[in-house]
């Protein structure tokens, strides 16, 4: 990491910044209302990477019993390649383990090799494909799964 940053839980007041990150990072972004709704659920949480007064990235997660789902992970283009996504993912998975989650899932574009490599380094492996999952542009999603029991140590 070239700049100091801190990872913290997202607040409702972060929703506009998270929506901006979505618009800048994805071709089919979540709306601010969708982000607000999700981070208010008792079964969800979001972590943000804060660099001074700027939110450089975030991770949004949902918990369902002993399963966790990575809903979204995004880092602004000008803050990439600094380990922010890796740290957001690491702390998010640790939070899931603390909540009693035993395995985590996510979907990723088949063409997103950088993300697949990142997730693979944390133990995620392909378990399926969701045809035509993504729009703008249309693309299949790889479904990845990671057992979290190894993180309990």
matplotlib code that plots the C-alpha trace (Angstrom):
import matplotlib.pyplot as plt

x = [0.0, 1.5, -0.9, -2.1, -5.7, -8.0, -10.7, -13.9, -17.5, -19.6, -22.1, -25.4, -23.8, -21.3, -24.0, -23.5, -19.8, -20.3, -22.8, -20.2, -17.6, -20.2, -20.8, -17.0, -16.2, -19.1, -21.1, -24.3, -23.9, -26.0, -28.2, -27.6, -31.0, -30.0, -26.8, -28.5, -31.1, -28.5, -26.2, -29.1, -30.0, -28.9, -27.6, -25.3, -22.3, -20.1, -16.5, -14.9, -11.3, -10.8, -7.9, -8.1, -11.6, -11.9, -13.5, -11.2, -13.1, -15.6, -16.7, -20.4, -21.3, -24.5, -24.8, -27.3, -26.8, -23.4, -22.9, -21.6, -21.9, -19.6, -22.0, -19.5, -15.9, -14.8, -11.8, -11.6, -9.2, -6.7, -6.4, -5.9, -2.8, -2.1, -3.5, -6.8, -9.0, -6.9, -7.2, -11.0, -11.4, -9.2, -11.0, -14.4, -13.7, -12.4, -15.7, -17.6, -15.6, -16.3, -20.0, -19.8, -19.9, -18.3, -18.1, -18.4, -19.6, -19.5, -20.0, -17.4, -17.3, -15.5, -13.3, -12.2, -8.9, -7.6, -10.5, -10.4, -6.7, -7.4, -10.2, -8.2, -5.4, -8.0, -9.1, -12.0, -12.5, -15.0, -18.1, -20.4, -21.4, -24.4, -25.2, -26.0, -25.7, -24.1, -25.6, -23.8, -22.0, -23.7, -21.4, -21.5, -20.5, -18.2, -19.6, -16.7, -16.7, -14.3, -14.4, -13.6, -12.7, -9.0, -9.3, -10.6, -7.0]
y = [0.0, 3.3, 5.5, 5.0, 3.8, 2.2, -0.4, 0.3, -0.7, 1.4, 3.9, 4.9, 8.2, 6.4, 5.3, 8.2, 7.5, 3.8, 4.4, 6.6, 3.8, 1.5, 3.9, 4.3, 0.6, -1.3, -1.1, -2.2, -0.6, -0.9, 2.1, 4.2, 3.0, -0.7, -0.1, 1.7, -1.1, -3.8, -2.3, -1.7, -5.4, -7.2, -10.0, -7.8, -5.6, -3.5, -2.5, 0.6, 1.5, 5.1, 7.2, 10.5, 11.8, 9.6, 6.1, 4.2, 0.9, -1.3, -4.8, -5.8, -9.1, -11.0, -13.8, -16.6, -19.0, -20.6, -19.3, -15.9, -14.3, -11.6, -9.3, -6.8, -5.7, -2.6, -0.3, 3.0, 2.7, 5.2, 3.3, -0.2, -2.3, -1.2, -4.2, -2.5, -5.2, -7.9, -6.3, -5.6, -9.3, -10.5, -8.5, -9.3, -13.1, -12.7, -11.0, -13.8, -16.4, -14.4, -14.6, -18.4, -18.6, -21.8, -21.1, -18.2, -17.9, -15.2, -14.7, -13.2, -12.4, -15.2, -12.6, -10.9, -12.7, -10.2, -10.8, -14.6, -14.6, -12.5, -14.8, -17.9, -16.6, -16.7, -20.2, -19.6, -22.3, -22.6, -24.7, -23.7, -21.3, -19.0, -18.5, -14.9, -13.7, -10.3, -7.6, -4.7, -6.6, -10.0, -12.6, -15.8, -15.8, -18.2, -19.3, -19.5, -21.1, -21.0, -23.1, -20.7, -23.3, -22.8, -19.1, -20.0, -20.7]
z = [0.0, -1.1, 1.0, 4.5, 4.6, 7.1, 6.8, 8.7, 8.7, 6.2, 7.6, 6.0, 5.2, 3.0, 0.5, -1.9, -2.1, -2.6, -5.4, -7.0, -6.8, -8.3, -11.3, -11.8, -11.6, -13.1, -16.3, -14.5, -11.1, -8.0, -7.2, -4.1, -2.8, -3.3, -1.4, 1.4, 1.7, 1.7, 4.3, 6.7, 6.9, 10.1, 7.9, 5.8, 6.3, 4.2, 4.8, 3.2, 2.6, 3.6, 2.5, 4.3, 3.3, 0.3, 0.1, -2.3, -2.3, -0.5, 0.1, 0.7, 2.2, 3.1, 5.7, 5.6, 8.4, 8.0, 4.5, 3.4, 0.0, -1.3, -3.0, -4.3, -4.1, -5.9, -5.7, -7.7, -10.7, -9.3, -6.1, -7.6, -7.3, -3.8, -1.9, -0.9, -2.5, -0.9, 2.6, 2.2, 1.3, 4.1, 6.8, 5.3, 5.5, 9.0, 9.9, 8.4, 10.4, 13.6, 12.8, 12.5, 8.8, 7.5, 3.7, 1.3, -2.2, -4.9, -8.6, -10.9, -14.6, -16.4, -18.1, -14.9, -14.4, -11.9, -9.6, -10.1, -9.1, -6.0, -4.9, -5.7, -3.4, -0.6, -1.3, -3.6, -6.3, -9.1, -8.3, -11.2, -13.9, -14.0, -17.7, -18.9, -15.3, -16.2, -18.4, -20.1, -21.6, -21.3, -19.8, -17.8, -14.2, -12.4, -9.1, -6.6, -3.1, -0.3, 3.0, 5.8, 8.4, 7.7, 8.7, 12.2, 13.5]

ax = plt.figure().add_subplot(projection="3d")
ax.plot(x, y, z, "-o")
ax.set_aspect("equal")
plt.show()
